[in-house]
Amino acid sequence: MSTTTDESTALVPNAARKAYDGQDPEASKNFHDTRDMSTEMHQTEGGFLKPLIFGGLDGILTSFAIVAGAAGGSMPIPVILVLGFSNIFADALAMGVGEFLSSKAENEWILSERKRENWEMENYPEGEIREMIDIYKERGMSHEDAVTVINTMAKYKDFFVDVMMAEELQLQVPEADHKVESMKEGVAMFCAFASFGSLPLLGYVIIPATFPSLPEEMLFTAACVVTGVVLFLMGSVKSIFSASNWFVCGMETFLLGGACATLAYTIGQFVDGLVSES
């Protein structure tokens, strides 16, 4: 599994992040003196950040684009619900399967590259060691120190091959159960897409049943409010896994989502006008 910036940030323990944000050397010292390495090295939240955030945002934006386009085209509520829910769950399934297959394929490719590096290490270790020495020298290490470090690591073949994967190919070797993790990512993508994508449509079901006297125009207004609030909250939550300000992240997501909705509504009105004229 590849590691993005947000994901790698998510792997940083909260205490270490707070110490850095507050520029508190004493807090950083306390964290390193008392941390449990077994707990730190097995955090997995970051692996599911992409499917949850991406799936949720894609789901709610896709759903609201359908609602906005249908509202702009003056479509009746039953049509909006049929189009919305059928599209959301079909897209959610496609996104979940796509996430699983892409993650699985990437991990299998990385493992195939590891096999190649392992074969090269077994058949020509001198060449691999020389390549790693050159890489460390390019990063500022003296020749003598690079030779010492690389020759020491090369004594432990499996460890050294993993280091070569990271330093030479910029690839993170997946865990042994990577297929299970890929499946979990696919399920997370499906659930996030379907659940968040359903939110703009639920108002068209709940509000008429609860307040039957409200005009249909209020349903679209309610969908706008719900979508805007959820977009802002999702952007704010995303900031937990990065170094960005929560309000800036929230507003960024809100404005981008609003731009997508505005475009969908405008196109819906334009097409409706063309159809009406003809």
Secondary structure as a PSIPRED ss2 file (coil, helix, strand):
# PSIPRED VFORMAT (PSIPRED V4.0)

   1 M C   1.000  0.000  0.000
   2 S C   1.000  0.000  0.000
   3 T C   1.000  0.000  0.000
   4 T C   1.000  0.000  0.000
   5 T H   0.000  1.000  0.000
   6 D H   0.000  1.000  0.000
   7 E H   0.000  1.000  0.000
   8 S H   0.000  1.000  0.000
   9 T H   0.000  1.000  0.000
  10 A H   0.000  1.000  0.000
  11 L C   1.000  0.000  0.000
  12 V C   1.000  0.000  0.000
  13 P C   1.000  0.000  0.000
  14 N H   0.000  1.000  0.000
  15 A H   0.000  1.000  0.000
  16 A H   0.000  1.000  0.000
  17 R H   0.000  1.000  0.000
  18 K H   0.000  1.000  0.000
  19 A H   0.000  1.000  0.000
  20 Y H   0.000  1.000  0.000
  21 D H   0.000  1.000  0.000
  22 G C   1.000  0.000  0.000
  23 Q C   1.000  0.000  0.000
  24 D C   1.000  0.000  0.000
  25 P H   0.000  1.000  0.000
  26 E H   0.000  1.000  0.000
  27 A H   0.000  1.000  0.000
  28 S H   0.000  1.000  0.000
  29 K H   0.000  1.000  0.000
  30 N H   0.000  1.000  0.000
  31 F H   0.000  1.000  0.000
  32 H H   0.000  1.000  0.000
  33 D H   0.000  1.000  0.000
  34 T H   0.000  1.000  0.000
  35 R C   1.000  0.000  0.000
  36 D C   1.000  0.000  0.000
  37 M H   0.000  1.000  0.000
  38 S H   0.000  1.000  0.000
  39 T H   0.000  1.000  0.000
  40 E H   0.000  1.000  0.000
  41 M C   1.000  0.000  0.000
  42 H C   1.000  0.000  0.000
  43 Q C   1.000  0.000  0.000
  44 T C   1.000  0.000  0.000
  45 E H   0.000  1.000  0.000
  46 G H   0.000  1.000  0.000
  47 G H   0.000  1.000  0.000
  48 F H   0.000  1.000  0.000
  49 L H   0.000  1.000  0.000
  50 K H   0.000  1.000  0.000
  51 P H   0.000  1.000  0.000
  52 L H   0.000  1.000  0.000
  53 I H   0.000  1.000  0.000
  54 F H   0.000  1.000  0.000
  55 G H   0.000  1.000  0.000
  56 G H   0.000  1.000  0.000
  57 L H   0.000  1.000  0.000
  58 D H   0.000  1.000  0.000
  59 G H   0.000  1.000  0.000
  60 I H   0.000  1.000  0.000
  61 L H   0.000  1.000  0.000
  62 T H   0.000  1.000  0.000
  63 S H   0.000  1.000  0.000
  64 F H   0.000  1.000  0.000
  65 A H   0.000  1.000  0.000
  66 I H   0.000  1.000  0.000
  67 V H   0.000  1.000  0.000
  68 A H   0.000  1.000  0.000
  69 G H   0.000  1.000  0.000
  70 A H   0.000  1.000  0.000
  71 A H   0.000  1.000  0.000
  72 G H   0.000  1.000  0.000
  73 G C   1.000  0.000  0.000
  74 S C   1.000  0.000  0.000
  75 M C   1.000  0.000  0.000
  76 P C   1.000  0.000  0.000
  77 I H   0.000  1.000  0.000
  78 P H   0.000  1.000  0.000
  79 V H   0.000  1.000  0.000
  80 I H   0.000  1.000  0.000
  81 L H   0.000  1.000  0.000
  82 V H   0.000  1.000  0.000
  83 L H   0.000  1.000  0.000
  84 G H   0.000  1.000  0.000
  85 F H   0.000  1.000  0.000
  86 S H   0.000  1.000  0.000
  87 N H   0.000  1.000  0.000
  88 I H   0.000  1.000  0.000
  89 F H   0.000  1.000  0.000
  90 A H   0.000  1.000  0.000
  91 D H   0.000  1.000  0.000
  92 A H   0.000  1.000  0.000
  93 L H   0.000  1.000  0.000
  94 A H   0.000  1.000  0.000
  95 M H   0.000  1.000  0.000
  96 G H   0.000  1.000  0.000
  97 V H   0.000  1.000  0.000
  98 G H   0.000  1.000  0.000
  99 E H   0.000  1.000  0.000
 100 F H   0.000  1.000  0.000
 101 L H   0.000  1.000  0.000
 102 S H   0.000  1.000  0.000
 103 S H   0.000  1.000  0.000
 104 K H   0.000  1.000  0.000
 105 A H   0.000  1.000  0.000
 106 E H   0.000  1.000  0.000
 107 N H   0.000  1.000  0.000
 108 E H   0.000  1.000  0.000
 109 W H   0.000  1.000  0.000
 110 I H   0.000  1.000  0.000
 111 L H   0.000  1.000  0.000
 112 S H   0.000  1.000  0.000
 113 E H   0.000  1.000  0.000
 114 R H   0.000  1.000  0.000
 115 K H   0.000  1.000  0.000
 116 R H   0.000  1.000  0.000
 117 E H   0.000  1.000  0.000
 118 N H   0.000  1.000  0.000
 119 W H   0.000  1.000  0.000
 120 E H   0.000  1.000  0.000
 121 M H   0.000  1.000  0.000
 122 E H   0.000  1.000  0.000
 123 N H   0.000  1.000  0.000
 124 Y C   1.000  0.000  0.000
 125 P H   0.000  1.000  0.000
 126 E H   0.000  1.000  0.000
 127 G H   0.000  1.000  0.000
 128 E H   0.000  1.000  0.000
 129 I H   0.000  1.000  0.000
 130 R H   0.000  1.000  0.000
 131 E H   0.000  1.000  0.000
 132 M H   0.000  1.000  0.000
 133 I H   0.000  1.000  0.000
 134 D H   0.000  1.000  0.000
 135 I H   0.000  1.000  0.000
 136 Y H   0.000  1.000  0.000
 137 K H   0.000  1.000  0.000
 138 E H   0.000  1.000  0.000
 139 R C   1.000  0.000  0.000
 140 G C   1.000  0.000  0.000
 141 M C   1.000  0.000  0.000
 142 S C   1.000  0.000  0.000
 143 H H   0.000  1.000  0.000
 144 E H   0.000  1.000  0.000
 145 D H   0.000  1.000  0.000
 146 A H   0.000  1.000  0.000
 147 V H   0.000  1.000  0.000
 148 T H   0.000  1.000  0.000
 149 V H   0.000  1.000  0.000
 150 I H   0.000  1.000  0.000
 151 N H   0.000  1.000  0.000
 152 T H   0.000  1.000  0.000
 153 M H   0.000  1.000  0.000
 154 A C   1.000  0.000  0.000
 155 K C   1.000  0.000  0.000
 156 Y C   1.000  0.000  0.000
 157 K H   0.000  1.000  0.000
 158 D H   0.000  1.000  0.000
 159 F H   0.000  1.000  0.000
 160 F H   0.000  1.000  0.000
 161 V H   0.000  1.000  0.000
 162 D H   0.000  1.000  0.000
 163 V H   0.000  1.000  0.000
 164 M H   0.000  1.000  0.000
 165 M H   0.000  1.000  0.000
 166 A H   0.000  1.000  0.000
 167 E H   0.000  1.000  0.000
 168 E H   0.000  1.000  0.000
 169 L C   1.000  0.000  0.000
 170 Q C   1.000  0.000  0.000
 171 L C   1.000  0.000  0.000
 172 Q C   1.000  0.000  0.000
 173 V C   1.000  0.000  0.000
 174 P C   1.000  0.000  0.000
 175 E C   1.000  0.000  0.000
 176 A C   1.000  0.000  0.000
 177 D C   1.000  0.000  0.000
 178 H H   0.000  1.000  0.000
 179 K H   0.000  1.000  0.000
 180 V H   0.000  1.000  0.000
 181 E H   0.000  1.000  0.000
 182 S H   0.000  1.000  0.000
 183 M H   0.000  1.000  0.000
 184 K H   0.000  1.000  0.000
 185 E H   0.000  1.000  0.000
 186 G H   0.000  1.000  0.000
 187 V H   0.000  1.000  0.000
 188 A H   0.000  1.000  0.000
 189 M H   0.000  1.000  0.000
 190 F H   0.000  1.000  0.000
 191 C H   0.000  1.000  0.000
 192 A H   0.000  1.000  0.000
 193 F H   0.000  1.000  0.000
 194 A H   0.000  1.000  0.000
 195 S H   0.000  1.000  0.000
 196 F H   0.000  1.000  0.000
 197 G H   0.000  1.000  0.000
 198 S H   0.000  1.000  0.000
 199 L H   0.000  1.000  0.000
 200 P H   0.000  1.000  0.000
 201 L H   0.000  1.000  0.000
 202 L H   0.000  1.000  0.000
 203 G H   0.000  1.000  0.000
 204 Y H   0.000  1.000  0.000
 205 V H   0.000  1.000  0.000
 206 I H   0.000  1.000  0.000
 207 I H   0.000  1.000  0.000
 208 P H   0.000  1.000  0.000
 209 A H   0.000  1.000  0.000
 210 T H   0.000  1.000  0.000
 211 F C   1.000  0.000  0.000
 212 P C   1.000  0.000  0.000
 213 S C   1.000  0.000  0.000
 214 L C   1.000  0.000  0.000
 215 P C   1.000  0.000  0.000
 216 E C   1.000  0.000  0.000
 217 E H   0.000  1.000  0.000
 218 M H   0.000  1.000  0.000
 219 L H   0.000  1.000  0.000
 220 F H   0.000  1.000  0.000
 221 T H   0.000  1.000  0.000
 222 A H   0.000  1.000  0.000
 223 A H   0.000  1.000  0.000
 224 C H   0.000  1.000  0.000
 225 V H   0.000  1.000  0.000
 226 V H   0.000  1.000  0.000
 227 T H   0.000  1.000  0.000
 228 G H   0.000  1.000  0.000
 229 V H   0.000  1.000  0.000
 230 V H   0.000  1.000  0.000
 231 L H   0.000  1.000  0.000
 232 F H   0.000  1.000  0.000
 233 L H   0.000  1.000  0.000
 234 M H   0.000  1.000  0.000
 235 G H   0.000  1.000  0.000
 236 S H   0.000  1.000  0.000
 237 V H   0.000  1.000  0.000
 238 K H   0.000  1.000  0.000
 239 S H   0.000  1.000  0.000
 240 I H   0.000  1.000  0.000
 241 F H   0.000  1.000  0.000
 242 S C   1.000  0.000  0.000
 243 A C   1.000  0.000  0.000
 244 S C   1.000  0.000  0.000
 245 N C   1.000  0.000  0.000
 246 W H   0.000  1.000  0.000
 247 F H   0.000  1.000  0.000
 248 V H   0.000  1.000  0.000
 249 C H   0.000  1.000  0.000
 250 G H   0.000  1.000  0.000
 251 M H   0.000  1.000  0.000
 252 E H   0.000  1.000  0.000
 253 T H   0.000  1.000  0.000
 254 F H   0.000  1.000  0.000
 255 L H   0.000  1.000  0.000
 256 L H   0.000  1.000  0.000
 257 G H   0.000  1.000  0.000
 258 G H   0.000  1.000  0.000
 259 A H   0.000  1.000  0.000
 260 C H   0.000  1.000  0.000
 261 A H   0.000  1.000  0.000
 262 T H   0.000  1.000  0.000
 263 L H   0.000  1.000  0.000
 264 A H   0.000  1.000  0.000
 265 Y H   0.000  1.000  0.000
 266 T H   0.000  1.000  0.000
 267 I H   0.000  1.000  0.000
 268 G H   0.000  1.000  0.000
 269 Q H   0.000  1.000  0.000
 270 F H   0.000  1.000  0.000
 271 V H   0.000  1.000  0.000
 272 D H   0.000  1.000  0.000
 273 G H   0.000  1.000  0.000
 274 L H   0.000  1.000  0.000
 275 V H   0.000  1.000  0.000
 276 S H   0.000  1.000  0.000
 277 E H   0.000  1.000  0.000
 278 S C   1.000  0.000  0.000
